[in-house]
């Protein structure tokens, strides 16, 4: 899988986690948004080449 496609899928997962903050009851909305933003940042680092999968 190339770097762009991997970063795209990681970004989709991060966006899904962030946007689901108020529609789930497992963790608090603040924790959900924080986790989602960390996943998005991880995707950015993969895209820029700082982290390789």
C-alpha positions in Angstrom: 0.0 0.0 0.0 1.5 3.3 -0.9 1.9 6.1 1.5 -0.9 8.3 0.2 -3.5 5.6 0.3 -2.5 4.5 3.8 -2.7 8.1 5.1 -6.1 8.5 3.4 -7.5 5.4 5.3 -6.0 6.5 8.6 -7.5 10.0 8.0 -10.9 8.4 7.4 -10.7 6.4 10.6 -9.7 9.6 12.5 -12.5 11.6 11.1 -15.0 8.9 11.9 -13.8 8.7 15.5 -13.9 12.5 15.8 -17.4 12.8 14.3 -18.8 10.0 16.3 -18.0 11.8 19.6 -21.6 12.6 20.4 -23.3 9.5 19.0 -21.7 6.9 21.1 -21.6 6.2 24.9 -18.4 4.2 25.4 -16.1 7.1 26.2 -16.7 10.8 26.9 -17.0 13.2 23.9 -13.8 15.0 24.9 -11.8 11.7 24.9 -13.3 10.7 21.6 -12.4 14.0 20.0 -8.9 13.8 21.4 -8.3 10.2 20.2 -9.7 11.2 16.7 -7.4 14.1 16.4 -4.4 12.0 17.4 -5.3 9.5 14.7 -5.6 12.3 12.2 -2.1 13.6 13.2 -0.8 10.1 12.9 -2.2 10.0 9.3 -0.5 13.3 8.6 2.8 12.0 9.8 2.5 8.9 7.6 1.6 11.1 4.6 4.6 13.3 5.1 6.9 10.3 5.4 8.0 10.8 9.0 6.4 7.4 9.9 6.3 4.4 7.6 3.9 1.6 7.8 
